[in-house]
Amino acid sequence: MSECSRRTRPLQADTRLVHEGTLRSEFGETSEALFLTQGHVYASAEDCEARFKGESPGFLYARFSNPTVTMFEQRIASFEGAESARATATGMAAVTAALMGLLQAGDHIVAARALFGSCRYVVAELLPRFGVAATLVDGTDLDGWRKAIRPETKVFFLESPANPTLEVIDIEAVAALARQAGAKLVVDNVFSTPVWQKPLQLGADCVVYSATKHIDGQGRCLGGVILASEELIQAHIHTLLRQTGPSMSPFNAWVLLKSLETLPLRVERQTRTAASVADALAGHSKIRRLIYPGRADHPQADIIARQMTGGSTLLALEIEGGKAGAFRFLNALDLIRISNNLGDAKSLITHPATTTHQRFTSEERAEMGVSEGLVRLSVGLEHPDDLIEDLTQALEHV
Ligand SMILES: *Cc1c(COP(=O)(O)O)cnc(C)c1O
């Protein structure tokens, strides 16, 4: 964006999501180009040598970088307020690479136990296979984090709000504990999206996203991204990604790049609708518990007011009658579809105990707050009246 020289102040975040990072080709296209190429050609053997040595800028091979992927990385980094970003094939590739890049055998990780199922697998099962000890704590209990610290603790990991319980953790306080321990704090920010929460500003060292969710927002592509300082990326992430290859495809980067242009519009609208749905359902006799970040009755409402600038596109509902009650409710829905994705333009609902969290024992699920009656509703772009009508009629079947 250096061609514009009349600017007197930095561009606003929403504007940067439309323009930042654009690499225009010689054809001057308005829409970002899809560079569907594995590699690049060089003017000479000397030019090729210089490029490989990093002495001249430019692209080499799509496992390392690609112009469309780079546009996506620069645009999301600008919005997040991060110095550097690396795109990955999926959200789980981002989580796994961030943790493996920051840890080695003999190290210790402390993580909040209310985690997305695959994140919990990486922390509690995969990392220990490589000699990294893991301790899971109640993320809302600061004393738990403090007590878990060991001399070899190198990473703190959390999701806030957590999937699917929407439990919220005080990121600033946990970041302060991590700093004291000499550990890096990695935050999976999928549920709040970069629109409502900026963990780097709250003291986190690294943020990861599944771009599959709100960033795509229309249920099409998988993707992930790791955001941090240039120093952290260079020291821990850059070479690991290049050499092991969990790269984002240029096609997916192109879809996700275009999606970034409308991310705030979609997330703001979906959040407003989710808040209306939450207010309409609160106190319903068939709902044992309704958890919505943004309502005054959320257990961590005070922390939400401090660290988030908006609520959530997601609600957690505990339906009366356990699994049977939840299933009757899901099966009676007409407009809202049963699916495990989230952040989509279409409202989607899932029963975590039998899907995303089914591989855990019932004790582990209970510990994570995933009860048999819990359903997770991802609110889309439909009109709130249609959603409320569908949910209300389905609750009558419970
Ligand atoms: C979906 C999700 C992931 C994994 O993302 P994929 O793109 O499916 O690999 C990680 N963390 C959270 C909180 C998620 O919701």
The ligand as an SDF file (V2000), in Angstrom:
LIG
                    3D

 15 15  0  0  0  0  0  0  0  0999 V2000
  -11.7710  -26.1660   15.0300 C   0  0  0  0  0  0  0  0  0  0  0  0
  -10.8190  -25.7850   16.0830 C   0  0  0  0  0  0  0  0  0  0  0  0
   -9.4740  -26.1270   15.9600 C   0  0  0  0  0  0  0  0  0  0  0  0
   -8.9460  -26.9470   14.8090 C   0  0  0  0  0  0  0  0  0  0  0  0
   -9.0850  -26.3590   13.5850 O   0  0  0  0  0  0  0  0  0  0  0  0
   -9.0820  -27.2010   12.1940 P   0  0  0  0  0  0  0  0  0  0  0  0
   -9.0380  -26.1390   11.1620 O   0  0  0  0  0  0  0  0  0  0  0  0
  -10.3430  -28.0070   12.1880 O   0  0  0  0  0  0  0  0  0  0  0  0
   -7.8800  -28.0620   12.2130 O   0  0  0  0  0  0  0  0  0  0  0  0
   -8.6170  -25.7240   16.9580 C   0  0  0  0  0  0  0  0  0  0  0  0
   -9.0560  -25.0270   18.0180 N   0  0  0  0  0  0  0  0  0  0  0  0
  -10.3470  -24.6750   18.1720 C   0  0  0  0  0  0  0  0  0  0  0  0
  -10.7780  -23.9190   19.3740 C   0  0  0  0  0  0  0  0  0  0  0  0
  -11.2790  -25.0440   17.2070 C   0  0  0  0  0  0  0  0  0  0  0  0
  -12.5620  -24.7140   17.3580 O   0  0  0  0  0  0  0  0  0  0  0  0
  1  2  1  0
  2  3  1  0
  2 14  2  0
  3  4  1  0
  3 10  2  0
  4  5  1  0
  5  6  1  0
  6  7  2  0
  6  8  1  0
  6  9  1  0
 10 11  1  0
 11 12  2  0
 12 13  1  0
 12 14  1  0
 14 15  1  0
M  END
$$$$
